[in-house]
Structure formats: structure tokens, C-alpha cells
């Protein structure tokens, strides 16, 4: 069984040792390990991906052991395994103003294109509350009057609803590194409304038109804490327009048609386990 262990907490010597020692002593095969010291913030972060034999070490026992290590070291420790999920994986759907992309995910879940459940929609604004209600999905607003997100509340909701994957469907807030680390390992999926790496920014349609492009697109990618997002592409989808097409029409086609299709296919690939994230690279599952 593959498990992902993430650790986050105050930086001091030897934090990784008890985690690695426990895994090794129980015969686990460590396939990936990454450790970062954020000196400015005095913060330690780690991701460990390992294969365990459930006969030698049960998933429940592993989680309990990590909780005990976390209590001793002051680390926020999380253990997650897709294989341990009883039933369909659970998605936290995050959105802000745009309705087409989260609606596309909800429709794809409803018609079976995405074999997962959406137990909660999270937003820093209330624009999408009626959309959640239309699909009988609980809605939680974690933003203040100005739309500033409460990141601690967001993490608490991921835990409360026992979330496997976080899908950012045009969620207009940047997740802080602390949140990204706690759900690292290919669990956070984002949609960017431009082709990466060529048009990263907040106005990719404007930038592409200014570059006299006739092809526009969207990128579905994994979010990771340390590197630029464009290297972790899950899916890209493009559309072309005739010369002279107005920017407003380009944006409409992108937002209403191309972006939702791109995100749905990207999420489907992850849910169906066709691809995985390994050492910051997207690879076909079971490939090297």
C-alpha cells in the first residue's frame, strides 16, 4: 500500500529521524523523501512516500504512530493513502466568482465522468453558494468581508470532510506554502486560465492576445509548495479563433467552454489514477 506522510512544524534538529526510523523498522520501502528548511520562517517541511505491507504495518497503526511522533516533536503530521479509502475519493471543490468551472466538476461527478464525491464547496466569497445548493453540496465560506481567506479554517475543513483531493476551480486566492505542504504529493489540483509556461500571470488572455496569438488555452496542474506550477501539468486544452476576434469573445469561449473541459479531464486523470506526481514530475502511473 502506498502512503504519503507530510510533516510541518517549527524547525529544529532531528525532526525527520523518528519518522524515517519508524518506517524502516517496520519494513517500509521509502520511494520518495523531500525535506525543506525555511530558515526565514524557522519552519521545517517534509514529504515522504512509502510502500507498506498492511500485514506487517496496518494503515491505522501507522496513523497512530505518526500522531504520537507529532505530539512529541510539535509537527503537524498527516498520513494519507488513496488505497485506504473505503468508497469513492472525496474532493473539496474551491471556487470564488467563476461558476462554469465548478459547475463542470459537479456535473462530471453527477454523470460519472469523474468517479468521486464532492462533500463540500469552499469559497472566500458567497458567489458560488447558490451553485452548491443546486447540487446539494454543503457550502463553507472562509473569507472575510474583503474576501481574505482564513487558511487555518480551510485546512480544518479539509480534515473535517476527510478530503482526498483539493480542486481549485478558479479559486482566486493563493494557498500558502504551509497548506500546500500539508496536502502535498499530488493532492491539490489547480486550473490556470492560460497556457503554461508561456502565459502565467493573472491576465493570460490579454497577454496572449497582445502577443498576437490565435490559439488560447488552459492548464490543469498540480500545486506544489516549492517550484513554479507549470512543470506539473496534468492536462492542457486549446482553442483557436479567427484573426480579429474580440478579446471579450475569446475570454467567453475560454471561460465557458475550454476551461471547464480542461479541468474536468485533468481531474478525471487524477481520480482514475492514470498519472501521478513523483519528485515534482507528472508521470504515467507505474512508469519510471
C-alpha positions in Angstrom: 0.0 0.0 0.0 1.4 3.4 -1.0 1.2 6.1 1.8 2.1 9.7 1.8 3.3 11.3 5.0 3.6 15.1 5.3 5.2 17.0 8.2 5.2 20.7 9.0 6.4 22.5 12.1 9.0 24.5 13.9 12.5 23.9 12.7 15.0 22.1 14.9 17.4 19.2 14.6 16.4 15.6 14.1 12.7 16.1 13.1 12.7 13.6 10.3 14.7 10.9 12.2 11.8 9.3 14.2 9.6 9.2 11.1 12.2 7.5 9.0 13.3 5.2 11.8 9.7 4.0 12.4 9.1 3.3 8.7 12.4 1.5 8.3 11.9 -0.6 11.5 8.5 -1.8 10.1 9.9 -2.8 6.8 8.5 0.0 4.7 10.1 0.8 1.4 10.7 4.6 1.1 10.2 5.6 -2.5 10.5 9.4 -2.2 11.5 11.8 0.5 11.8 15.6 0.4 12.8 17.9 3.2 13.0 21.7 3.3 14.2 24.1 6.0 12.6 27.5 5.6 15.2 29.5 7.6 13.4 32.8 7.4 10.3 31.3 9.0 12.2 28.8 11.1 9.9 26.1 9.5 10.5 22.5 8.7 8.6 20.7 6.0 8.8 17.1 4.7 7.1 14.7 2.3 7.7 11.0 2.5 6.1 8.5 0.1 6.5 4.9 1.1 5.2 1.4 0.4 4.0 -0.5 3.4 2.9 -4.1 3.8 -0.5 -4.0 5.6 0.2 -7.4 7.1 3.3 -6.0 8.8 2.0 -2.5 9.5 -1.6 -1.5 9.3 -2.7 1.8 8.0 -4.4 2.5 11.3 -1.3 1.7 13.3 0.8 3.9 11.0 -1.5 6.9 11.6 -1.5 6.3 15.3 2.3 6.1 15.4 2.6 9.4 13.4 0.2 11.1 15.7 2.4 10.1 18.7 5.5 11.3 16.9 3.8 14.6 16.0 2.8 15.1 19.7 6.5 14.6 20.8 8.1 16.8 18.1 5.5 19.5 17.6 5.0 18.6 14.0 1.7 18.7 12.1 1.8 15.1 10.7 -0.6 13.7 8.1 -0.8 10.2 6.7 -2.8 9.7 3.5 -3.3 6.8 1.2 -5.6 6.6 -1.8 -5.7 2.8 -1.3 -7.0 3.1 2.2 -10.1 5.0 1.1 -13.3 3.0 1.5 -15.5 4.1 -1.4 -15.0 6.9 -3.8 -12.3 9.5 -3.3 -13.5 12.8 -1.8 -13.0 16.2 -3.4 -13.0 19.6 -1.8 -14.1 22.0 -4.6 -12.8 25.5 -4.1 -14.1 28.5 -6.2 -14.6 32.2 -5.9 -16.5 34.1 -8.7 -16.5 31.9 -11.8 -19.3 29.4 -12.0 -18.6 27.5 -15.2 -15.6 25.5 -13.9 -17.0 24.3 -10.6 -20.3 23.5 -12.3 -18.5 21.4 -14.8 -16.9 19.4 -12.0 -20.2 18.9 -10.2 -21.8 17.8 -13.5 -19.0 15.4 -14.3 -19.3 13.9 -10.8 -23.0 13.5 -11.3 -22.8 11.8 -14.6 -20.0 9.5 -13.6 -17.2 11.1 -15.7 -15.3 11.8 -12.5 -15.7 8.8 -10.1 -15.5 10.8 -6.9 -17.7 12.6 -4.4 -17.8 16.3 -3.6 -18.8 16.6 0.1 -18.0 20.3 0.4 -17.5 23.5 -1.7 -15.2 26.1 -0.1 -15.0 29.7 -1.1 -13.7 33.1 0.1 -16.8 34.7 -1.3 -20.5 33.8 -1.4 -21.0 34.0 -5.2 -21.0 30.2 -5.6 -23.3 29.4 -2.6 -26.4 29.0 -4.8 -24.4 26.7 -7.2 -23.5 24.4 -4.3 -27.1 24.4 -3.1 -28.3 23.4 -6.6 -26.2 20.3 -6.4 -26.9 19.6 -2.7 -23.3 20.2 -1.7 -22.6 21.8 1.7 -21.1 25.3 1.2 -18.5 26.9 3.6 -17.3 30.5 3.3 -13.8 31.0 4.8 -13.4 34.6 3.6 -14.0 37.8 5.5 -15.9 40.9 4.1 -12.9 41.7 1.9 -12.5 38.2 0.6 -9.4 37.4 2.7 -9.3 33.7 3.3 -8.8 32.1 6.7 -6.2 29.5 5.8 -6.4 27.7 9.1 -10.1 27.3 8.7 -9.6 25.9 5.2 -7.2 23.2 6.5 -9.7 22.4 9.3 -12.4 21.9 6.7 -10.2 19.6 4.6 -9.8 17.5 7.7 -13.5 17.8 8.8 -14.7 16.5 5.5 -11.9 13.8 5.2 -10.7 15.2 1.9 -8.5 13.2 -0.6 -8.1 15.9 -3.3 -8.4 19.7 -3.3 -9.6 21.1 -6.7 -9.1 24.8 -7.2 -11.7 25.6 -9.9 -10.7 29.3 -10.5 -10.3 29.8 -6.7 -8.9 33.4 -6.6 -6.7 33.0 -3.6 -3.1 31.7 -3.4 -2.8 28.8 -1.0 0.1 29.4 1.4 3.1 27.0 1.5 2.0 25.6 4.8 -1.3 24.4 3.4 0.4 23.1 0.2 2.9 21.1 2.3 0.2 19.5 4.5 -1.5 18.2 1.3 1.5 17.7 -0.9 2.1 14.6 -3.0 -0.3 15.3 -5.8 -3.4 16.1 -3.8 -4.0 19.8 -4.9 -5.2 20.3 -8.4 -5.4 23.8 -10.0 -6.8 25.3 -13.2 -4.9 28.2 -14.8 -6.8 30.0 -17.5 -3.8 30.2 -19.8 -1.2 28.0 -21.4 1.8 27.4 -19.1 4.6 28.2 -19.1 4.1 30.8 -21.8 1.3 32.8 -20.1 1.5 32.5 -16.3 0.1 35.8 -14.9 -3.4 36.9 -13.8 -4.4 38.1 -17.4 -3.3 35.3 -19.7 -6.0 36.0 -22.3 -4.9 39.6 -22.5 -1.2 38.6 -22.7 -1.8 36.1 -25.4 -3.8 38.5 -27.5 -1.1 41.1 -27.0 1.4 38.6 -28.3 -0.8 38.2 -31.4 -1.7 34.6 -30.6 -4.6 33.0 -32.4 -4.6 29.9 -30.1 -5.5 30.2 -26.5 -5.8 27.6 -23.7 -6.0 26.5 -20.2 -3.7 24.3 -18.0 -4.7 21.9 -15.3 -1.7 21.2 -13.0 -0.7 20.0 -9.6 0.1 22.6 -6.9 3.4 22.1 -5.1 4.9 24.3 -2.4 8.4 24.9 -3.7 8.5 25.1 -7.5 6.8 27.0 -10.3 3.5 25.4 -11.1 3.9 25.0 -14.8 6.2 22.0 -14.6 3.5 19.8 -13.1 1.0 19.8 -15.9 -1.8 17.2 -15.8 -3.7 18.4 -18.9 -3.8 21.3 -21.4 -6.6 22.2 -23.8 -6.5 24.8 -26.5 -8.9 26.6 -28.9 -8.2 28.8 -31.9 -10.0 31.9 -33.1 -10.2 33.7 -36.4 -8.0 36.8 -36.8 -9.7 39.9 -35.4 -11.7 38.1 -32.8 -12.5 40.5 -30.0 -10.9 39.9 -26.6 -14.4 39.6 -24.9 -15.3 36.7 -27.2 -12.0 35.0 -26.6 -12.5 35.2 -22.8 -16.1 34.0 -23.1 -15.1 30.9 -25.1 -12.2 30.2 -22.7 -14.3 30.6 -19.5 -17.5 28.9 -20.7 -16.1 26.1 -22.9 -12.4 25.5 -22.8 -11.5 25.9 -19.1 -14.3 23.6 -17.8 -13.4 20.9 -20.3 -9.7 21.2 -19.4 -10.3 20.9 -15.7 -12.7 18.0 -15.9 -10.3 15.9 -18.0 -7.4 16.8 -15.6 -9.3 15.8 -12.5 -10.5 12.6 -14.2 -6.9 11.6 -15.0 -6.0 12.0 -11.3 -9.1 10.3 -10.0 -8.7 7.4 -12.4 -5.0 7.2 -11.3 -3.7 7.4 -14.9 -1.0 9.8 -13.7 0.8 10.6 -10.5 3.2 13.2 -9.1 6.7 11.8 -8.4 9.6 14.1 -7.3 7.7 17.1 -8.8 7.2 15.4 -12.1 3.9 14.2 -13.6 4.4 10.6 -14.8 2.2 7.9 -16.1 1.3 5.6 -13.2 3.7 2.7 -12.8 6.2 4.3 -15.2 9.7 5.5 -14.2 
